[in-house]
Amino acid sequence: MNSAKQHGFDIRERIRRLYIVNPESKRIIERIAKLAQQLGSDVKIMNFCGTHEWTISHYGIRTVIPRNVDLVAGPGCPVCITPGLYVEELIRLSFEGFTILTYGDAFRLPARPTASIKSLAEAKARGGDVVVVYSFFDAIKLARSNPGRKYIFFAIGFETTMPCTAEPLVKDRVPKNLMILSAYRFTPPIMRWLLESERDVEIHGVIAPGHVSSIIGASAWSFLVERYSIPTVVAGFEPVDILLAIVFILHQLVHRKPRLINEYVRVVRDEGNTYVRKLISEVYDVVDAYWRGVGIVPESGAALKHRYSEFDAQYQLGLREPSVVDDIMPGCRCRDVILGKVKPVECPHFMKTCRPNAPYGPCMVGSEGTCRIWAENLPQILNEVAI
Amino acid sequence: MMPVCLGVPAKVIEIRRDGEMRIAVVEMGGITLEVLLTLGEEVKPGDYVIVHAGIAISKIDDAELESILKLWKEVIEGNSTV
């Protein structure tokens, strides 16, 4: 029987009542306070995803939880970790007869200056051929209607964005005049890398990404529990989802029983989206890949398989692949922000020489960037700092 | 402008085809747009999906809600050791 019917109202209304008009937030907050007091020690919870950081900052969640529970943003901002070298290559190509198609977020992503141009936005202003698109499907429609032009799509993002290129490639719907620069990155490898390589980052709980998990499955994060004994909660994006994730993590810490909980059951299945997972493995090879400011992370990148090489911009144009960390601006603390080591307010550039209208570092560019989120929610942030 | 890495709930209005690709016409926040439908499961007009960078990546479903509501209640009332 359809469970929505059982409750007498439709699924949208049911979710709205539970998660948006939720009357129980106060009780959850009280429970968080009690569990935090029971624990006594400092607890650091990493929220992987930029959208989680937005919910936490926008709704001032740090102000309603005890001081010994620290919420830190993680590497879950695809714009922030996209290598600057790709931007440099695309700036050059935008003046060499190619139309560069980019998501809006990556349009202003800064790189080392190429002839004093340091973003695709600046390239466009100086006569480069750059167009902002909403999706790869829009890129396909554009390329179809202008068969005489050569297009390159800047494919950034995590597992959630991979099917937008994989599905049309598998279904043979990509026009010949449209190539893909794959800057895709897989998310579990960076968490593994963080825990293995950056031992000074002590994490007691992880709020795992909701929408990424709808693709890869909640079970993709079980290694955090099995190998590292870190309580992990896959969470949705309403404030109450975050509060529940915190209460579940603290509860596990108190009882010393780390486990994986899928709080976002309304969207995430344990096995994920099996169709898309298969699609990704049919189109992309898993390769070691560079993360901006971080370095090479093993098995974290997606490179087009050889059978799709005619659409592969890196292969066709012999583009350079980044390998050494040289795309962090002087003084910029974006690397440490991404890895949960410092808060944006600890960066000397934050809100001085790096602001949303004139970003200096990559974390101030996209709406998922921790610095950008903090900048746009300064009243809440200042409230926290002042307490 | 829609950020790339943001999932938004949307209602499926219509399902079309582009070759072998399935395209969903969805309504979100009062606008309609065409997105790729990459769900193996059957999605029908009237269903809600999460749209992310121009793709419907997941169906919103309340079949499993009971399990989490149970845990929610237990943990808040402090009578769970799970």
Interface residues (C-beta under 8 A of the other chain):
Chain A: S3 A4 I11 R12 R14 I15 L18 E24 R27 I28 R31 K34 G50 T51 C77 P78 V79 Y103 G104 D105 A106 V132 Y134 S135 F136 F137 D138 I156 G157 F158 T160 T161 P163 C164 E167 P168 K171 D172 R173 G210 H211 S214 I215 F237 L244 V247 F248 H251 H255 K257 R259 I261 N262 E263 V265 R266 V267 V268 N273 T274 Y275 V276 L279 G366 S367 E368
Chain B: M1 M2 P3 V4 C5 L6 G7 P9 K11 D18 G19 E20 M21 I23 L33 E34 V35 L36 T38 L39 G40 Y48 I50 H52 A53 G54 I55 I57 S58 I60 D61 D62 A63 E64 L65 E66 S67 I68 L69 L71 W72 V75 I76 G78 S80 T81 V82
